[in-house]
Amino acid sequence: MICVADSFDAMNSNRVYRKKLTRELVLAELEKNRGTQFDPRVADVMLGLLRDGRIKIGE
């Protein structure tokens, strides 16, 4: 859970070396790494929350 949350925060935040990622890129990264970097069950919950708008991307 912490890995998914920390990765989401990193992708959804401006950094010194890059701007935050778009909504599409955040979702794509979570999907791409589901089952490898991220536990698939946790990634599915996060993806569901993001798609339902219960967690906002870019705010």
C-alpha positions as CSV (number, residue, x, y, z in Angstrom):
1,M,0.0,0.0,0.0
2,I,2.8,2.4,0.9
3,C,4.6,1.7,-2.4
4,V,1.5,2.5,-4.4
5,A,0.7,5.6,-2.4
6,D,4.3,6.9,-2.5
7,S,4.5,6.3,-6.2
8,F,1.2,8.1,-6.8
9,D,2.4,11.1,-4.7
10,A,5.7,11.2,-6.7
11,M,3.9,11.1,-10.1
12,N,1.2,13.6,-9.0
13,S,3.7,16.2,-7.6
14,N,6.0,18.7,-9.3
15,R,9.6,17.9,-8.9
16,V,12.7,19.9,-9.4
17,Y,13.6,17.8,-12.5
18,R,10.1,17.5,-14.0
19,K,6.4,18.6,-13.8
20,K,3.8,16.3,-12.4
21,L,2.4,13.7,-14.8
22,T,-0.9,14.0,-16.5
23,R,-3.9,11.9,-15.3
24,E,-3.4,9.6,-18.3
25,L,0.2,9.0,-17.5
26,V,-0.4,8.3,-13.8
27,L,-3.1,5.7,-14.7
28,A,-0.9,4.2,-17.4
29,E,2.1,3.8,-15.0
30,L,-0.1,2.2,-12.3
31,E,-1.5,-0.2,-14.9
32,K,1.9,-1.0,-16.4
33,N,3.5,-1.8,-13.1
34,R,0.5,-3.7,-11.6
35,G,1.7,-7.1,-10.7
36,T,5.4,-6.2,-10.9
37,Q,6.3,-3.2,-8.9
38,F,2.9,-2.9,-7.3
39,D,0.7,-5.6,-5.6
40,P,-2.1,-6.1,-8.2
41,R,-4.8,-6.0,-5.5
42,V,-3.6,-2.7,-4.1
43,A,-3.0,-1.2,-7.6
44,D,-6.6,-2.2,-8.5
45,V,-8.0,-0.4,-5.5
46,M,-6.0,2.7,-6.2
47,L,-7.0,2.6,-9.9
48,G,-10.6,2.3,-8.9
49,L,-10.4,5.2,-6.5
50,L,-8.7,7.4,-9.2
51,R,-11.2,6.4,-11.9
52,D,-14.2,7.0,-9.6
53,G,-12.8,10.5,-8.8
54,R,-12.6,9.7,-5.1
55,I,-8.9,10.5,-5.3
56,K,-8.1,13.5,-7.5
57,I,-5.1,13.6,-9.9
58,G,-3.5,17.0,-10.3
59,E,-4.9,18.7,-7.2
